[in-house]
Amino acid sequence: MHAVIMAGGKGIRLRPYTTALPKPLVPIGDQHAILEIVMRQLAAVGFTKVTLAIGHLGHIIRAYVGDGSQWGLEVEYTVEDSPLGTLGPLVLLRDRLPEHFLVMNGDVLTSLDYRALLEHHRASESPLTIATYIRQVTIDFGVLTTAEGRVTGFREKPSLDYRVSMGIYGLSRETLASYTPGLPLGFDDLVLDLLETGTPPASFEFDGYWLDIGRPDDYDRANAEFAANQDILLAGS
């Protein structure tokens, strides 16, 4: 099984932590980098090969990960010389990828079973399978419903549930066939294209632990929670 980890971003929202370190290498729990946890998780469920898409401070990621043998993985690299969006680097890699593979952001901390996601993707025969999670958003205002100039309903600071993308996907090589190598391609572009052509992505619903470490508050939370979640995050590794 093959995984592609997108690790080329500048991590601007996570500054100052990412001033000198690429975001996937910021330490969690004073012991592990995010990327190390992901590598150990992938190896534990049977992945054998990982492609790291690197850019900003990519030489530090190379020095840390090496050939991946410390986790029993075979690691190769692809370098993003100019911004290509979330999925643009995959189009350049297309001919080097297997028929079905896992794609994930390099700043995700989760107990998701990556093998189960990829197997679900294969079985679904969908062009794309998105790992999804329910997030609750609280509106800080009283919400009014209006019609014809009159208020017809009122809710005081309601909470709304949304199913969001976890930044982890099962993807098929054929799904990328129509895109031009070297041009930007965002995850949003791909999803909208698939919806427009009547080939919607599948959803892999997950309700375990998930944290997208995109902001300093998220990073602080990940460190505060790591001791309590270490056993499930590193189970089997």
Residue pairs with C-beta under 8 A, 6 or more apart in sequence:
1 46
1 47
1 48
1 49
1 101
1 102
1 115
1 118
2 47
2 48
2 49
2 50
2 51
2 97
2 98
2 101
2 102
3 42
3 47
3 49
3 50
3 51
3 101
3 102
3 103
3 104
3 114
4 50
4 51
4 52
4 53
4 89
4 90
4 93
4 97
4 101
4 102
4 103
4 104
5 24
5 35
5 38
5 50
5 51
5 52
5 53
5 104
5 105
5 106
6 53
6 86
6 89
6 103
6 104
6 105
6 106
7 22
7 23
7 24
7 35
7 52
7 53
7 54
7 58
7 61
7 106
8 53
8 54
8 55
8 56
8 58
8 79
8 80
8 89
9 23
9 55
9 56
9 106
9 107
10 18
10 55
10 56
11 17
11 18
11 22
11 23
11 56
11 107
12 18
13 214
13 215
14 23
14 26
14 107
14 213
14 214
14 215
14 216
14 219
17 23
17 26
17 216
17 219
18 26
21 57
21 60
22 54
22 56
22 57
22 58
22 60
22 61
23 34
23 106
23 107
23 213
24 33
24 34
24 35
24 38
24 61
24 106
24 107
25 33
25 34
25 35
25 60
25 61
25 64
26 33
26 34
26 213
26 219
27 33
28 34
28 37
28 109
28 222
28 223
28 226
29 223
29 226
29 227
29 230
30 223
33 64
34 106
34 107
34 108
34 109
34 213
35 61
35 64
35 65
35 106
36 71
37 109
37 233
37 234
38 104
38 106
38 108
39 50
39 65
39 68
39 71
39 73
40 71
40 234
40 237
41 114
41 233
41 234
41 237
42 50
42 71
42 73
42 114
43 71
43 72
43 73
43 237
44 235
44 236
44 237
45 113
45 114
45 115
45 236
46 115
47 73
47 102
47 114
47 115
48 72
48 73
48 74
49 73
49 74
49 75
49 76
50 68
50 73
50 74
50 75
50 76
51 75
51 76
51 77
51 78
51 93
51 96
51 97
52 61
52 65
52 75
52 76
52 77
52 78
52 106
53 77
53 78
53 80
53 89
53 90
53 93
54 61
54 62
54 77
54 78
54 79
54 80
55 79
55 80
55 81
58 77
58 79
62 77
65 75
66 75
67 74
67 75
68 74
68 75
78 89
78 92
78 93
80 88
80 89
83 184
84 91
84 92
84 182
84 183
84 184
84 185
85 184
85 185
85 186
85 187
85 189
86 185
86 186
86 187
86 188
87 103
87 176
87 185
87 186
87 187
87 189
87 190
88 182
88 183
88 184
88 185
88 186
90 97
90 103
90 171
90 176
90 185
91 176
91 179
91 180
91 181
91 182
91 183
91 185
92 181
92 182
94 173
94 176
94 177
94 181
97 173
98 173
99 172
99 173
99 174
100 118
100 121
100 122
100 170
100 171
100 172
100 173
101 118
101 170
101 171
101 173
102 114
102 117
102 118
102 168
102 169
102 170
102 171
103 168
103 169
103 170
103 171
104 114
104 167
104 168
104 169
105 167
105 168
105 212
107 167
107 212
107 213
107 214
108 166
108 167
108 168
108 210
108 211
108 212
108 213
109 209
109 210
109 211
109 213
109 222
109 233
110 166
110 168
110 206
110 208
110 209
110 210
110 211
110 233
111 208
111 209
111 210
111 229
111 232
111 233
111 235
112 131
112 166
112 168
112 206
112 208
112 210
114 168
116 204
117 129
117 131
117 168
117 170
117 204
118 170
120 129
120 170
120 202
120 204
121 128
121 129
121 169
121 170
121 171
121 172
121 202
121 204
122 170
124 202
126 170
126 172
126 199
126 200
126 201
126 202
127 171
127 172
127 174
127 175
127 194
127 199
127 201
128 169
128 170
128 171
128 172
128 175
128 190
128 191
128 194
128 201
128 202
129 169
129 170
129 171
129 201
129 202
129 203
129 204
130 165
130 166
130 168
130 169
130 191
130 201
130 202
130 203
130 204
131 165
131 166
131 167
131 168
131 169
131 204
131 206
132 163
132 164
132 165
132 166
132 203
132 204
132 205
132 206
133 163
133 164
133 166
133 205
133 206
133 207
133 210
134 161
134 162
134 163
134 164
134 207
135 161
135 162
135 163
135 164
136 159
136 160
136 161
136 162
137 159
137 160
137 161
137 162
138 157
138 158
138 159
138 160
139 157
139 158
139 159
139 160
140 157
141 157
142 154
142 155
142 156
142 157
143 154
143 155
143 156
143 157
143 158
144 151
144 153
144 154
145 151
145 152
145 153
145 154
146 152
163 203
163 205
165 187
166 206
166 210
166 212
167 212
169 187
170 202
170 204
175 190
175 194
179 185
191 201
194 200
194 201
208 232
209 229
209 232
209 233
211 218
211 221
211 222
211 225
212 218
213 219
213 222
226 233
